[in-house]
Amino acid sequence: MISNSENQPIKSKISGLSIKSIEFKKQLGKKNNEKSFINKPFTNKKLIKYWGYYLNKIEVEGKQNILSILKMDLPKIINDFNIEFEVENSINKIELTKELDSILPYLKENLNNEKINFNIIVNPKHEKKIFLTPIEKYKKMKSINPNIDMLKKSFDLDF
């Protein structure tokens, strides 16, 4: 059965060996293979749920490097369909950009939304500060626990 432009069925016979039948079968195949996304809005909770499923999938595949990068932060919804993820440095950003070819289709399919965009931001706040000198270490320890100053005085300690 073929339909016209008004989507009303037109009864006609198509030979199984004709060129028209081959074209008709191709069109049916394309329609069946196309995935239709409704572009439904999704919550951060649902995003985190499927993010966790994706992390499990990556872990099973044995991709430990990308897994450690993906575990550094949780994705956040910025606007309707924009997802933001923060990494510590540009190397992590490059690795994550390579993995987007797998992440985006997975999220688009599971969240039923074709409009999802993924932004990777390098955030230097995530970088760990290394304290090299004894004075820097002492100041950091004092900021965590002010009683360290009393300990230093009572034992007459130097840096």
C-alpha positions as CSV (number, residue, x, y, z in Angstrom):
1,M,0.0,0.0,0.0
2,I,1.3,3.5,-0.9
3,S,0.2,6.8,0.6
4,N,-0.2,10.0,-1.2
5,S,0.8,13.5,0.0
6,E,-2.3,13.7,2.2
7,N,-1.2,10.5,4.0
8,Q,-4.2,8.6,2.7
9,P,-3.5,5.1,1.5
10,I,-3.6,4.4,-2.2
11,K,-4.2,0.8,-3.1
12,S,-1.9,-0.3,-5.9
13,K,0.0,-3.4,-6.7
14,I,3.8,-3.2,-6.9
15,S,5.7,-6.0,-8.5
16,G,8.3,-7.5,-6.3
17,L,10.9,-7.3,-9.1
18,S,10.3,-3.8,-10.3
19,I,12.5,-0.8,-9.7
20,K,9.6,0.9,-7.9
21,S,9.4,-1.9,-5.4
22,I,13.1,-1.7,-4.7
23,E,12.8,2.1,-4.1
24,F,9.7,1.5,-1.9
25,K,11.5,-1.1,0.2
26,K,14.5,1.3,0.6
27,Q,12.2,4.0,1.8
28,L,10.5,1.7,4.3
29,G,13.9,0.5,5.5
30,K,15.0,4.1,6.1
31,K,11.8,4.9,8.0
32,N,12.3,1.8,10.2
33,N,16.0,2.6,10.8
34,E,15.5,6.2,11.8
35,K,15.2,6.7,15.5
36,S,12.7,9.4,16.4
37,F,13.6,11.5,19.4
38,I,10.9,13.5,21.1
39,N,13.4,16.0,22.6
40,K,11.9,15.5,26.0
41,P,13.3,17.7,28.8
42,F,15.2,15.8,31.4
43,T,16.1,16.3,35.0
44,N,19.6,16.4,36.6
45,K,18.6,13.3,38.5
46,K,17.9,11.4,35.3
47,L,21.1,12.6,33.8
48,I,23.1,11.4,36.8
49,K,21.3,8.0,36.6
50,Y,22.3,7.4,33.0
51,W,25.8,8.9,33.6
52,G,26.3,6.2,36.3
53,Y,25.1,3.5,33.8
54,Y,27.6,4.8,31.3
55,L,30.4,4.7,33.9
56,N,29.6,1.1,34.6
57,K,29.7,0.3,30.9
58,I,33.1,1.9,30.5
59,E,34.4,0.1,33.6
60,V,33.3,-3.3,32.2
61,E,35.0,-2.4,28.9
62,G,38.2,-1.8,30.9
63,K,38.8,1.8,29.9
64,Q,40.3,2.9,33.2
65,N,41.9,6.2,32.0
66,I,38.6,7.7,30.7
67,L,36.8,6.2,33.7
68,S,39.0,8.1,36.1
69,I,38.4,11.4,34.2
70,L,34.6,10.8,34.1
71,K,34.5,10.2,37.9
72,M,36.2,13.5,38.7
73,D,33.0,15.5,38.4
74,L,29.3,15.1,37.8
75,P,27.7,16.6,34.7
76,K,25.3,19.5,35.3
77,I,22.5,20.8,33.1
78,I,23.1,24.5,32.3
79,N,20.1,25.3,30.0
80,D,17.4,23.0,28.7
81,F,19.8,20.7,26.7
82,N,23.3,21.9,27.5
83,I,25.4,19.7,29.8
84,E,28.5,21.0,31.4
85,F,31.4,18.9,32.7
86,E,34.5,20.3,34.5
87,V,37.9,18.8,34.2
88,E,41.2,19.7,35.8
89,N,43.4,20.3,32.8
90,S,43.6,20.5,29.0
91,I,44.9,16.9,28.7
92,N,41.7,15.6,30.4
93,K,39.7,17.8,28.1
94,I,41.3,16.3,25.0
95,E,40.7,12.7,26.3
96,L,37.1,13.5,27.1
97,T,36.5,15.2,23.7
98,K,37.6,11.9,22.1
99,E,35.1,10.0,24.2
100,L,32.2,12.3,23.3
101,D,31.7,10.2,20.2
102,S,30.4,7.5,22.5
103,I,28.9,9.6,25.3
104,L,26.7,11.8,23.3
105,P,24.8,9.1,21.4
106,Y,24.3,7.2,24.6
107,L,22.9,10.2,26.4
108,K,20.8,11.3,23.5
109,E,19.2,7.8,23.1
110,N,18.6,7.2,26.8
111,L,17.3,10.7,27.6
112,N,15.2,10.8,24.4
113,N,16.7,14.1,23.3
114,E,18.6,14.8,20.1
115,K,19.4,18.4,21.1
116,I,21.8,17.6,23.9
117,N,25.1,19.5,23.7
118,F,28.1,18.7,25.9
119,N,30.5,21.5,27.0
120,I,33.8,20.6,28.6
121,I,35.3,23.3,30.9
122,V,38.9,23.3,32.2
123,N,38.6,24.6,35.8
124,P,41.9,25.3,37.5
125,K,40.1,25.3,40.9
126,H,40.1,21.5,40.6
127,E,43.8,21.4,40.3
128,K,45.5,20.3,43.5
129,K,47.9,22.8,44.9
130,I,51.2,21.3,45.9
131,F,52.9,22.8,49.0
132,L,56.7,22.6,48.6
133,T,58.3,24.7,51.3
134,P,57.9,23.9,55.0
135,I,56.3,27.4,55.6
136,E,53.6,26.7,52.9
137,K,52.9,23.3,54.5
138,Y,52.7,24.8,58.0
139,K,50.3,27.6,56.8
140,K,48.1,25.0,55.1
141,M,48.0,22.8,58.2
142,K,47.3,25.8,60.4
143,S,44.3,26.8,58.1
144,I,42.9,23.3,58.6
145,N,43.6,23.1,62.3
146,P,44.6,26.2,64.3
147,N,45.7,24.1,67.3
148,I,48.8,23.2,65.3
149,D,50.2,26.6,66.3
150,M,49.8,25.7,70.0
151,L,51.6,22.4,69.3
152,K,54.5,24.2,67.6
153,K,54.9,26.6,70.5
154,S,54.7,23.9,73.2
155,F,57.4,21.8,71.6
156,D,59.4,24.8,70.4
157,L,59.4,23.5,66.8
158,D,60.9,25.2,63.8
159,F,59.6,24.8,60.2
